[in-house]
Amino acid sequence: MAGSGRAGPRSTERAWLITGPMALLAVVCSTVVGLVAPEPFGEWPLAAALLVGMVAAGLPVLNFTVRRQSIGVTLTEIPLVMAFYLVRPLTVVTIYTLAAVITHLRHRFGATKFWFNVARAAAGSSLAVLVLQVLPSVQGIGPGTWLILFVAASMVNVVSLLSVAGVHTLLQGWQVGWEAIRRCPPALLTAAINIASGLVVLILIAVTWWSLLLLAALVVALSIVYRAYAQFFRQHRTLADMYELSRAVVESGQDGTLADALLLRVRALMQAEYATLWLPAQGRHPEVLLTARNDDPGLLDLAKTPAVLRKRARDEGRVVAVGRGMTTDADLRGELAGQRVKDVIVLPLRSGQVIIGTLEVANRLGDSNYFVRKDVPLFETVAAHAAVALENSRLVDRLRHDAYHDALTRLPNRRRITGALEEAVKIRAPGEVVALLLFDVDGLRQVNESLGHAAGDKVLAEVANRLRANAPSSALVGRASGDEFLVTLRLESAEAALELAAQLRDQIRDEMVFNALTLDVNTAVGVAVHPDHGSDAATLLLRVDLAATAAKSVPGSVQLFNPALESRSLRRLGLAGDLRRALDQNELEVYFQPKVTLRDRRLVGVECLARWEHPAHGTVAPEDFVAVAEHTGQLSRLTEVVLREGLRRSRDWALADQPLPIAVNLSARTLIDQHFPDRVQELLTEYGVPAQRLTLEITESGVLDGTDRPIPTLQRLRDLGVRLSVDDFGTGDSSLAHLRRLPVHEVKVDRSFVQGMATDPGDLAIVNAVVTLSQQFGLAVVAEGVESELTLELLQDIGCEIGQGFLFSRPLPYERLAAWFGAQVEPETVASGELPRLRVVP
């Protein structure tokens, strides 16, 4: 059918369509010869000798390689030429056909192939003797006889080649049949050489039968030479094949095609129909079962042989060989017969003393060929190379995996996330954004210090599991650093990214139970999206870091990146050198904000606040330059500047008969410095200020960090007589009950609750609870952010003692504070030695 291309393989039973006509041809030709030949049969003793010669010549197959092409040769033409000359025609047909029967029975071919070869021999020999009857009769051993015998013998080869091409065409398509004809010249050439050799032998015999002795000696010598040649060539080919195998394995190990190269080379080297590799599941590597099949370009994910062979080879650590003449496991022959496998060799693959899998070959190519014992050492050498290559491949894969994954959580690391993000931003999908979510775990340091790093690792592993379980299947979840996790995926908008971040954060917040301990882990989440916030991975990672840092200022929040965060970060980075110069040149100022009793408006102290007027940037927010001081190691200098100025002004006020306590803010990092209490003592002594006039304010997150680390420093400060205050109380996750174990004197309610009292019943309830419980613990309460008369009245109603805010005064420099004293403080209270009382409330 035109255009159909190569046909698929058909059943071998259809070969009878060729076998039948050849048998009929043999019968017809033999009948004609029997009718026309004067004596069709005869010379049976000589025919018996020739029959033995034909069988002896037909059994061994001599293999020669010419220009990298292997040619198989039999010598059947030599006794055939002699038979044409020495015996009657139908006797030739009989002994040649009988020799084919004996030879192919010895090869144990299947019935279809056996009868095809017998019919081919009968048809070829009968056609040859018919041609002899048509041609002039042979006379002597001259050139005419040579030509006649050559034509007759060639008829046998022509019939053989045409029948083989025909059966290939019938079973596999005309392309295969044409290919068989195209490759016939080498076979015809070897047949011609054999015919010529037969003629030479015939000439020698015609001269004298004693030449058989010389011919026998020649055959023996040639046999010895051929055996030496075959052994040398086999060794050479084996070394070449092993070299090609090793090179292919090395090259394929770098591109992930090791199994393909290994199995295809092993199958070709061992001349097997099947080569199978089996690697049991190991760690994160799944089970591998791949088979290379002859004439199949791909690999099959199945095995021809039963699994019991591979299991026995692995469990017992030995060769399992089943087949003719080399069976080590006779009980398996029945199972192989059911799978139509004639022979198999299974070898364990060893990495040191560990068996990592098996390698096997099955069905030696050729119906008459079988694996023999001498094949096992060669296969063992191949298996040793394969085991090393496979183990190296897994080692490289493991190293590559470790290079891109976190050892604790097994998640992709920052390098892997960066690579995936770089690829994602290259593809612009309409209506979608590439979202990057950064989860920063709060309080991990406290867990490590309180419960040990093992507990901290469990927290991180649990966070990783929850992110992996709850993130969309399209998301890539990774660990960026110690307590930071990254999630990247495509979404429809930045709003969808914020919604997903909030959902994942809620999933992480669920209680974590470790043995008898229950933890509540919170996270701050930063969000950045491409293309809105960056066109490359590095920019997106930088900006999502900024968003996560901003989210930390509001515990548990989700922050989308905005340009103000970057400008603020860059500004802080540029302020580092300027802050050092400002400290060296005393450019920082200290402002003072009054603290007032709410009932009788008496001035009970001032809070000292650092202020910085930058020559280029103008007023720098305290949170900006304090953060810069913390990250550049200048925090202790900044704290000392404020302490010195506060103590100096407190001393001056005392000398003017206006002794006022001062309050100075401390960073949580300052409490780590074990020398800080000694420095405070030195400064108190230097300025002659009683310790009770100094209050040190520490933020709630700094003093209540879940560990006992700040307590020694706080205890030493209290022993000096310094008052201690918890600043911004209510913004963290701590409770008033935690204050009972801390040596503090005062609690300052955060301004966010105080300013919301007048409009939010929840804020009013929080402030009321803080005031009530603090007074029960014997702690003073200071309300920050008092800015309205209504707020003042509410604070008075719930019993709050002290307030601080714009209602009384903004933070003022020392000179303006002195003027404020003159305008707001009643002179008679100062003259009588009482606490200064405000005359009016502006």
C-alpha positions in Angstrom: 0.0 0.0 0.0 1.6 3.3 -1.1 2.7 5.6 1.7 2.2 3.1 4.4 5.9 3.0 5.4 7.4 0.2 7.3 4.9 -2.4 8.3 4.8 -3.7 11.9 6.0 -7.2 12.7 3.6 -10.0 11.9 3.3 -13.5 13.2 6.1 -15.9 12.2 3.4 -18.4 11.3 3.0 -16.5 8.0 6.5 -17.9 7.0 4.7 -21.0 5.8 3.6 -18.8 2.8 7.3 -19.0 1.7 8.1 -22.5 3.1 5.2 -24.2 1.2 6.1 -22.9 -2.3 9.8 -23.8 -1.7 8.8 -27.3 -0.7 6.7 -27.5 -3.9 9.6 -26.2 -5.9 11.8 -29.0 -4.4 9.3 -31.7 -5.3 8.8 -30.4 -8.9 12.5 -30.1 -9.6 13.3 -33.4 -8.1 10.5 -35.1 -10.1 11.7 -33.6 -13.3 15.3 -34.7 -12.5 14.1 -38.2 -11.7 12.4 -38.4 -15.1 15.2 -37.0 -17.2 18.3 -38.3 -15.4 19.5 -41.8 -16.5 20.6 -42.8 -13.0 19.1 -40.3 -10.4 20.4 -42.3 -7.4 23.7 -44.0 -6.6 27.1 -43.9 -5.0 25.7 -44.2 -1.5 28.9 -45.0 0.4 30.6 -41.9 -1.0 27.3 -40.0 -0.3 27.5 -41.0 3.3 31.0 -39.6 3.6 29.9 -36.4 1.9 26.9 -36.2 4.3 29.3 -36.3 7.2 31.4 -33.6 5.6 28.3 -31.4 5.0 27.2 -31.7 8.6 30.7 -31.0 9.9 30.9 -27.9 7.6 27.5 -26.6 8.5 27.7 -26.7 12.3 30.5 -24.2 13.0 30.0 -20.6 12.1 33.2 -18.7 11.3 33.0 -15.0 12.2 35.2 -12.5 10.4 35.1 -8.7 10.7 35.7 -6.6 7.5 35.7 -2.9 7.9 33.8 -3.0 11.2 31.2 -5.3 9.6 30.8 -8.8 11.1 30.4 -11.7 8.5 29.3 -15.2 9.5 30.6 -18.0 7.2 29.9 -21.7 6.9 31.7 -24.1 4.6 28.8 -26.1 3.3 29.6 -25.1 -0.3 32.8 -27.1 -0.3 31.3 -30.6 0.2 28.3 -29.5 -2.0 30.6 -28.9 -5.0 32.2 -32.3 -4.5 28.8 -33.9 -4.3 27.7 -32.4 -7.6 30.7 -34.0 -9.3 30.9 -37.3 -7.5 27.4 -38.6 -6.8 24.1 -38.9 -8.6 21.8 -35.8 -8.7 18.9 -36.9 -6.4 21.4 -38.4 -4.0 22.9 -34.8 -3.8 19.4 -33.5 -2.9 18.9 -36.2 -0.4 22.2 -35.8 1.5 22.1 -32.0 1.4 18.5 -31.9 2.7 19.4 -34.5 5.4 22.4 -32.5 6.4 20.1 -29.4 6.8 17.8 -31.5 9.0 20.7 -32.7 11.2 22.3 -29.3 11.5 19.1 -27.5 12.4 18.0 -30.1 14.8 21.3 -29.5 16.5 20.6 -25.8 16.7 17.2 -26.5 18.2 15.2 -24.1 16.0 11.5 -23.7 16.4 9.3 -25.7 14.0 8.5 -22.8 11.7 12.2 -21.8 11.3 13.3 -25.5 11.1 11.0 -26.4 8.2 11.7 -23.1 6.5 15.5 -23.9 6.5 14.9 -27.6 5.4 12.6 -26.5 2.5 15.2 -23.9 1.5 17.9 -26.5 1.4 15.8 -28.9 -0.6 14.6 -26.3 -3.0 18.1 -24.9 -3.6 19.7 -28.3 -4.1 16.9 -29.6 -6.4 17.0 -26.5 -8.5 20.8 -26.8 -8.7 20.7 -30.5 -10.0 18.0 -29.5 -12.5 20.3 -26.8 -13.8 23.0 -29.5 -14.1 20.7 -31.6 -16.2 20.1 -28.7 -18.5 23.7 -27.7 -18.9 26.2 -29.8 -20.8 27.4 -32.8 -19.0 30.7 -32.4 -17.2 33.8 -33.9 -18.8 37.0 -34.1 -16.7 38.2 -31.4 -14.4 38.7 -28.5 -16.8 37.5 -24.9 -16.9 34.2 -26.0 -18.4 33.5 -28.2 -15.4 34.5 -25.4 -13.1 31.9 -23.1 -14.6 29.1 -25.6 -14.6 29.7 -26.6 -11.0 30.0 -22.9 -10.0 26.6 -22.1 -11.6 24.9 -25.1 -10.0 26.3 -24.3 -6.5 25.4 -20.6 -7.0 21.7 -21.7 -7.6 21.6 -22.9 -4.0 22.8 -19.6 -2.7 20.4 -17.6 -4.9 17.4 -19.6 -3.7 18.6 -19.2 -0.1 19.0 -15.4 -0.4 15.7 -14.9 -2.2 13.8 -17.0 0.3 15.3 -15.1 3.3 14.4 -11.7 1.6 11.0 -13.0 0.9 10.2 -14.1 4.4 11.6 -10.8 5.8 9.3 -8.9 3.4 6.4 -11.0 4.4 6.9 -10.6 8.2 8.4 -7.2 8.5 7.7 -5.2 5.4 9.3 -4.6 2.0 11.9 -2.2 3.4 13.4 -5.0 5.6 13.3 -7.3 2.6 15.0 -4.8 0.4 17.6 -4.2 3.1 18.4 -8.0 3.2 18.9 -8.0 -0.6 21.1 -4.9 -0.4 23.3 -6.6 2.1 23.8 -9.8 0.2 27.0 -9.0 -1.7 29.3 -10.0 1.2 27.4 -13.3 1.5 27.6 -14.0 -2.2 31.3 -13.2 -2.1 32.0 -15.7 0.7 29.9 -18.3 -1.1 32.0 -17.8 -4.3 35.2 -18.2 -2.2 33.8 -21.4 -0.7 32.8 -22.7 -4.2 36.3 -21.9 -5.5 37.8 -23.7 -2.5 35.5 -26.7 -3.2 36.8 -26.8 -6.8 40.4 -26.7 -5.6 39.7 -29.7 -3.3 38.0 -31.5 -6.1 40.9 -31.0 -8.5 43.3 -32.3 -5.8 41.2 -35.4 -5.2 40.9 -36.0 -8.9 44.7 -36.1 -9.1 45.2 -38.4 -6.1 43.2 -39.4 -3.1 46.4 -39.1 -1.1 45.8 -35.3 -1.2 43.2 -35.8 1.5 46.0 -36.2 4.0 47.5 -32.8 3.0 44.0 -31.3 3.0 43.3 -32.7 6.5 46.6 -31.2 7.8 45.7 -27.9 6.2 42.3 -27.9 7.8 43.8 -28.7 11.2 46.3 -25.8 10.8 43.7 -23.4 9.6 41.5 -24.4 12.6 44.3 -23.6 15.0 45.0 -20.3 13.3 41.2 -19.4 13.3 40.9 -20.3 17.0 43.8 -18.0 17.8 42.4 -15.3 15.6 38.9 -15.6 17.1 40.3 -15.5 20.6 42.4 -12.5 19.9 39.6 -10.7 18.1 37.2 -11.5 20.8 39.5 -10.0 23.4 40.2 -7.0 21.3 36.5 -6.4 20.7 35.7 -6.9 24.4 38.3 -4.3 25.4 37.0 -1.9 22.8 33.4 -2.5 23.9 34.4 -2.0 27.6 36.2 1.2 26.7 33.1 2.4 24.8 30.9 1.4 27.7 33.1 3.3 30.2 33.2 6.4 28.1 29.5 6.3 27.4 28.8 5.9 31.1 31.0 8.8 32.1 29.5 11.1 29.5 25.9 10.1 30.2 26.4 10.5 34.0 26.6 14.2 33.5 23.4 14.6 31.6 21.1 12.2 33.4 21.0 9.5 30.7 23.2 6.9 32.5 20.6 4.1 32.5 20.0 4.5 28.8 23.7 4.4 27.9 24.5 1.6 30.3 21.7 -0.8 29.3 22.1 -0.3 25.5 25.8 -0.9 25.7 25.5 -3.9 28.1 22.9 -5.5 25.8 25.1 -5.0 22.7 28.2 -6.2 24.5 26.6 -9.4 25.9 24.7 -9.9 22.6 21.4 -10.3 24.6 17.8 -9.6 23.6 17.2 -8.0 27.0 19.3 -6.0 29.5 17.6 -5.0 32.8 18.7 -2.7 35.6 17.0 -2.9 39.0 17.7 -0.4 41.8 15.4 -0.8 44.9 14.1 2.4 46.5 16.7 4.1 48.7 16.2 7.2 50.6 14.6 9.8 48.4 15.4 7.8 45.3 12.4 5.7 44.0 12.7 2.2 42.7 14.2 1.9 39.2 13.3 -1.0 36.9 14.3 -0.4 33.3 14.9 -2.8 30.4 16.6 -2.3 27.0 15.2 -4.6 24.3 16.8 -5.5 21.0 15.7 -3.4 18.1 13.8 -1.0 20.5 15.3 2.5 20.7 13.7 3.3 24.1 13.7 1.7 27.5 10.8 -0.3 29.0 9.8 0.1 32.6 9.3 -3.7 33.1 11.4 -6.9 33.1 11.0 -10.0 31.0 12.3 -12.2 33.8 10.5 -12.9 37.1 11.4 -10.8 40.1 12.4 -13.8 42.1 15.8 -13.9 40.2 16.6 -10.3 41.1 15.6 -10.8 44.7 17.7 -14.0 45.1 20.7 -12.3 43.6 20.4 -9.3 45.9 19.5 -11.3 49.1 22.3 -13.9 48.6 24.8 -11.6 47.0 25.8 -14.0 44.2 25.4 -14.7 40.5 22.1 -16.2 39.4 22.5 -18.0 36.1 19.9 -20.1 34.4 20.3 -21.6 31.0 21.8 -24.4 28.9 25.0 -25.7 30.5 25.3 -23.0 33.2 22.3 -23.4 35.5 23.0 -22.5 39.1 19.3 -22.5 40.1 17.6 -25.4 38.4 14.3 -24.6 40.2 14.0 -21.4 38.2 14.0 -23.0 34.8 10.3 -23.7 34.8 9.5 -20.1 35.6 11.7 -18.9 32.8 10.1 -21.3 30.3 6.7 -19.8 31.1 8.2 -16.3 30.2 9.8 -17.7 27.0 13.3 -16.9 28.3 15.9 -19.5 27.3 18.8 -18.2 29.5 19.6 -15.3 31.9 22.4 -14.0 34.0 21.7 -11.8 37.0 24.5 -10.1 38.9 24.3 -8.1 42.2 25.6 -4.5 41.9 28.0 -3.8 44.8 29.1 -0.5 46.3 31.7 -1.6 48.8 29.9 -4.2 50.9 26.5 -2.9 50.1 24.3 -4.3 47.3 22.6 -1.4 45.6 20.7 -3.4 42.9 21.0 -5.9 40.1 22.0 -6.0 36.5 20.9 -8.8 34.2 20.9 -10.0 30.6 18.5 -12.4 29.1 18.1 -14.4 25.8 21.4 -14.6 24.0 20.7 -13.5 20.4 20.5 -16.4 17.9 18.4 -19.5 18.3 21.5 -21.6 18.6 23.5 -19.3 20.9 23.4 -19.5 24.7 25.2 -17.8 27.5 28.1 -19.9 28.8 30.2 -19.8 31.9 33.0 -17.8 30.4 30.5 -14.9 29.8 30.0 -14.5 33.6 33.5 -13.0 34.3 33.0 -10.5 31.5 29.6 -9.6 32.8 31.0 -9.2 36.3 33.5 -6.7 35.0 30.7 -4.8 33.3 28.6 -4.9 36.5 31.5 -3.6 38.5 31.8 -0.6 36.2 28.1 -0.1 36.3 27.9 -0.2 40.1 30.7 2.5 40.4 29.0 4.6 37.7 25.6 4.3 39.3 26.9 5.1 42.8 28.8 8.1 41.5 25.7 9.3 39.7 23.7 9.0 42.9 26.5 10.7 44.8 26.6 13.6 42.3 22.8 13.8 42.5 22.9 13.8 46.3 25.6 16.6 46.3 23.6 18.6 43.7 20.5 18.1 45.8 22.3 19.1 49.0 23.7 22.2 47.3 20.1 23.4 46.6 18.2 22.1 49.6 18.2 22.8 53.3 19.6 20.0 55.5 17.0 20.4 58.3 13.7 20.9 56.5 14.7 19.3 53.1 13.2 22.3 51.5 14.9 24.2 48.6 17.3 26.8 49.9 17.8 30.4 49.0 20.0 29.5 46.0 17.3 27.2 44.6 14.6 29.7 45.2 16.6 32.4 43.5 17.2 30.2 40.4 13.5 29.3 40.2 12.5 33.0 40.6 14.9 34.0 37.9 13.3 31.5 35.5 9.8 32.6 36.6 10.3 36.3 35.9 11.5 35.6 32.4 8.1 34.4 31.4 5.5 37.2 31.3 2.1 35.6 31.7 -0.8 38.0 30.9 -3.0 38.7 33.9 -0.7 37.1 36.4 2.1 38.1 38.7 5.0 36.2 40.2 4.5 36.5 44.0 7.2 36.1 46.6 6.2 35.6 50.2 8.8 35.8 53.1 7.8 34.3 56.4 9.9 35.4 59.4 9.4 33.2 62.5 9.1 35.3 65.6 10.6 34.2 68.9 12.8 31.5 67.6 15.8 32.8 69.5 13.9 32.6 72.7 12.9 29.0 72.0 16.5 28.1 71.3 17.7 29.8 74.5 14.9 28.4 76.7 14.4 24.9 75.4 17.6 24.3 73.4 18.4 24.2 69.7 16.8 20.8 69.2 13.4 22.4 70.1 14.1 25.3 67.8 14.8 22.8 65.0 11.5 21.0 65.6 9.7 24.4 65.4 11.4 25.1 62.0 10.6 21.6 60.7 7.0 22.0 61.7 6.7 25.4 60.1 8.2 23.9 56.9 5.7 21.0 57.0 2.8 23.4 57.4 3.9 25.6 54.7 4.5 22.7 52.3 1.1 21.1 53.2 -1.0 24.3 52.9 0.7 26.1 50.0 -0.8 25.6 46.6 0.6 22.7 44.6 2.1 25.1 42.1 4.1 26.9 44.8 7.8 26.4 45.5 8.4 26.5 49.3 11.9 27.0 50.5 14.0 28.0 53.5 15.9 31.3 53.0 17.9 31.4 56.2 17.7 30.5 59.9 14.2 31.6 60.7 13.0 32.7 57.2 10.9 30.8 54.7 10.1 31.7 51.1 7.1 30.8 49.0 7.0 31.7 45.3 4.2 31.1 42.8 2.1 32.7 40.1 -1.1 34.4 41.1 -3.6 36.7 39.5 -2.8 39.8 41.6 -0.9 41.3 44.5 -4.2 41.2 46.5 -4.3 37.4 46.0 -0.8 37.2 47.2 -1.7 39.1 50.4 -4.7 36.9 50.9 -2.6 33.7 50.5 0.1 35.1 52.9 -2.6 35.7 55.6 -4.0 32.2 55.1 -0.6 30.5 55.4 0.3 32.7 58.4 -2.9 31.5 60.1 -2.1 27.9 59.4 1.4 28.4 61.0 -0.1 30.0 64.1 -2.0 26.8 65.1 -0.6 25.4 68.3 2.5 23.2 68.0 2.7 20.4 70.5 6.2 19.0 71.4 5.9 16.3 74.0 4.2 18.0 76.9 5.0 21.5 75.6 2.6 23.6 73.6 4.0 26.6 71.6 2.2 29.3 69.7 4.4 30.4 66.9 3.8 33.7 65.1 5.3 35.0 61.9 5.8 38.4 60.2 5.2 38.1 56.4 6.6 40.3 53.7 5.1 40.2 50.1 6.6 41.4 46.8 5.4 40.7 43.3 6.8 40.8 39.8 6.6 43.0 37.8 5.3 45.7 40.2 8.2 45.4 42.7 11.1 44.3 40.5 12.1 42.7 37.2 14.7 40.3 38.5 15.1 37.8 41.4 17.7 39.9 43.3 15.5 42.9 43.4 12.5 41.0 44.5 14.4 39.2 47.3 15.7 42.5 48.5 12.3 44.1 48.6 10.5 41.2 50.2 13.1 41.4 52.9 12.3 45.0 53.5 8.6 44.2 53.6 9.2 41.4 56.1 11.3 43.8 58.3 8.5 46.3 58.2 6.0 43.6 59.2 8.0 42.9 62.3 7.2 46.3 63.7 3.5 45.2 63.9 3.7 41.7 65.3 2.0 39.1 63.2 1.2 41.4 60.3 1.4 41.0 56.5 3.2 43.8 54.7 3.2 44.4 51.0 6.3 46.2 49.7 6.0 49.8 48.8 8.7 52.3 47.6 8.7 54.1 51.0 10.2 51.0 52.6 13.1 51.0 50.2 13.8 54.7 50.5 13.8 54.4 54.3 16.1 51.5 54.2 18.5 53.2 51.8 18.3 56.3 54.0 19.2 54.3 57.1 22.2 52.7 55.2 23.5 56.2 54.4 23.0 57.4 57.9 25.5 54.9 59.4 28.6 57.1 58.8 26.8 60.3 59.5 25.7 59.0 62.9 29.2 58.2 63.9 30.3 61.7 62.9 27.3 63.2 64.8 28.3 61.3 68.0 31.9 62.4 67.6 30.9 66.1 67.2 28.1 66.1 69.8 25.5 67.0 67.1 22.7 64.9 68.8 20.4 66.8 71.2 18.4 65.5 74.1 14.8 66.6 74.5 12.7 66.3 77.6 9.0 65.4 77.9 7.3 66.0 81.3 5.5 63.2 83.2 2.6 64.5 85.3 0.3 63.1 88.0 -3.3 63.0 86.5 -5.1 64.0 89.8 -3.3 67.1 90.8 -1.1 67.9 87.8 2.1 67.7 89.6 5.4 67.3 87.6 7.0 64.0 88.7 9.8 63.7 86.1 10.9 64.0 82.5 11.7 61.5 79.9 15.0 62.0 78.0 14.6 61.6 74.2 17.4 61.8 71.6 16.9 64.0 68.6 19.0 64.4 65.5 18.8 67.2 63.0 20.7 66.0 59.9 22.4 68.7 57.8 21.1 67.2 54.6 18.1 65.0 55.5 16.6 67.3 58.2 15.0 65.7 61.3 15.8 62.0 61.5 13.2 59.8 63.2 14.5 58.2 66.4 13.5 54.7 65.3 15.7 55.2 62.2 18.9 56.3 63.8 18.4 53.9 66.8 18.1 51.0 64.3 21.3 52.3 62.6 23.1 52.4 66.0 22.0 48.9 66.8 23.3 47.5 63.5 26.5 49.4 63.4 27.7 48.9 67.0 27.1 52.5 68.1 24.2 51.8 70.4 26.3 52.0 73.6 27.6 55.4 72.7 24.1 56.7 71.8 22.8 55.4 75.2 25.6 57.0 77.1 25.1 60.4 75.3 21.5 60.4 76.5 22.3 59.2 80.0 25.1 61.9 80.4 22.8 64.7 79.3 19.9 63.6 81.4 22.0 63.1 84.6 23.7 66.5 84.0 20.4 68.3 83.7 19.1 66.4 86.7 22.1 67.6 88.7 21.5 71.2 87.6 17.8 71.0 88.5 18.7 69.7 91.9 21.2 72.5 92.5 18.4 75.0 91.6 16.1 73.3 94.2 14.1 71.7 91.5 15.1 68.0 91.7 13.4 66.1 88.9 13.7 62.3 88.2 14.7 61.5 84.6 13.8 58.5 82.5 16.0 57.1 79.7 15.0 54.5 77.1 17.1 51.4 76.7 17.3 49.0 73.8 16.8 45.2 74.4 20.4 44.7 73.2 21.7 46.9 76.0 20.5 44.3 78.5 22.9 41.8 77.0 25.9 43.9 78.0 27.0 42.7 81.4 29.1 45.8 81.9 26.2 48.2 81.5 25.2 48.3 85.2 28.8 49.2 86.2 28.7 52.0 83.6 25.5 53.3 85.1 27.0 53.3 88.6 30.0 55.3 87.3 27.8 57.9 85.6 25.6 58.3 88.7 28.7 58.8 90.8 30.3 61.2 88.3 27.2 63.5 88.3 26.2 63.0 91.9 22.7 62.0 91.1 20.9 59.6 93.5 20.1 56.3 91.8 16.4 56.6 92.6 16.1 59.7 90.4 17.0 57.6 87.3 14.4 55.4 85.6 15.4 53.1 82.8 12.7 52.2 80.3 12.9 48.9 78.4 10.3 47.9 75.8 8.1 45.0 76.6 9.6 42.8 73.8 13.1 43.4 75.3 12.3 42.7 79.0 9.7 39.9 78.4 11.4 37.9 75.6 10.4 34.5 77.0 13.8 33.8 78.6 15.6 34.7 81.8 18.4 36.3 80.0 17.6 40.0 80.9 16.9 39.2 84.6 20.5 39.3 85.9 21.1 42.7 84.4 17.8 44.1 85.6 18.5 42.7 89.1 21.9 44.4 89.2 20.3 47.7 88.1 17.6 47.5 90.7 20.3 46.7 93.4 21.9 50.1 92.4 18.6 51.8 93.3 17.7 52.6 89.8 14.0 52.5 88.9 12.9 50.1 86.1 10.0 50.6 83.7 8.4 48.4 81.1 7.7 50.6 78.0 5.1 50.2 75.3 3.3 47.5 77.4 0.5 45.7 75.6 2.0 45.6 72.1 3.7 42.2 72.6 2.4 38.8 73.4 3.2 38.8 77.2 0.8 39.0 80.1 0.9 41.0 83.4 1.5 37.7 85.1 5.0 37.6 83.7 5.8 40.9 85.4 5.7 39.2 88.8 9.1 37.6 88.3 10.8 40.8 87.0 12.4 43.4 89.3 10.5 46.4 87.7 8.8 49.4 89.4 6.6 50.8 86.6 4.5 49.9 83.6 3.9 52.3 80.7 0.7 51.7 78.7 1.4 52.0 75.0 0.0 55.1 73.4 -2.0 53.1 70.8 -4.4 51.9 73.6 -4.5 55.2 75.4 -5.4 57.2 72.3 -8.2 54.8 71.4 -9.8 54.8 74.8 -12.4 57.4 73.9 -13.6 55.6 70.8 -12.9 51.9 71.3 -14.3 50.0 74.3 -11.7 47.3 73.8 -8.8 49.7 74.3 -10.5 51.1 77.3 -10.9 47.6 78.8 -7.2 46.8 78.1 -6.0 50.0 79.8 -8.4 49.4 82.8 -7.0 45.8 83.2 -3.4 47.0 83.0 -4.0 49.7 85.6 -5.9 47.5 88.0 -3.5 44.5 87.9 -0.4 46.6 88.0 -1.6 48.4 91.1 -2.3 45.0 92.7 1.3 44.1 92.0 2.5 47.3 93.5 3.6 48.8 90.2 3.2 52.4 89.1 1.3 53.0 85.8 2.2 55.7 83.3 -0.2 56.3 80.4 1.6 57.5 77.2 -0.1 59.5 74.5 -2.5 61.6 76.6 -3.7 64.2 74.1 -7.3 65.1 75.0 -9.3 66.1 78.1 -11.7 63.2 77.5 -8.8 60.8 77.6 -7.6 62.5 80.8 -10.9 62.1 82.5 -11.2 58.4 81.5 -7.7 57.7 82.9 -8.7 59.5 86.2 -11.8 57.4 86.4 -10.0 54.1 86.2 -7.4 55.3 88.7 -4.3 55.8 86.5 -1.7 57.9 88.4 0.7 59.4 85.9 0.3 60.6 82.3 2.6 61.8 79.5 1.5 63.3 76.2 0.9 66.4 74.1 -1.9 67.5 76.4 0.8 68.5 78.9 3.8 69.1 76.6 5.6 67.9 73.6 9.3 66.9 74.0 11.3 70.1 74.4 14.9 71.0 74.3 16.4 72.1 77.6 16.1 75.8 77.0 12.4 75.6 76.0 11.7 73.3 78.9 13.0 75.9 81.3 10.6 78.4 79.8 7.8 75.9 80.0 8.6 75.5 83.7 8.2 79.2 84.2 4.9 79.4 82.3 3.3 76.2 83.6 4.5 75.5 87.1 3.0 77.3 90.1 5.8 79.1 91.9 4.4 78.5 95.4 4.8 74.7 94.9 8.4 75.1 94.0 9.0 77.5 96.9 7.4 75.1 99.4 9.6 72.2 98.3 6.6 70.2 97.0 6.5 68.5 93.6 6.0 71.2 91.0 2.4 71.5 90.0 1.1 72.8 86.7 -0.7 76.0 86.8 -2.8 75.3 83.7 -3.2 72.6 81.2 -2.9 74.1 77.7 
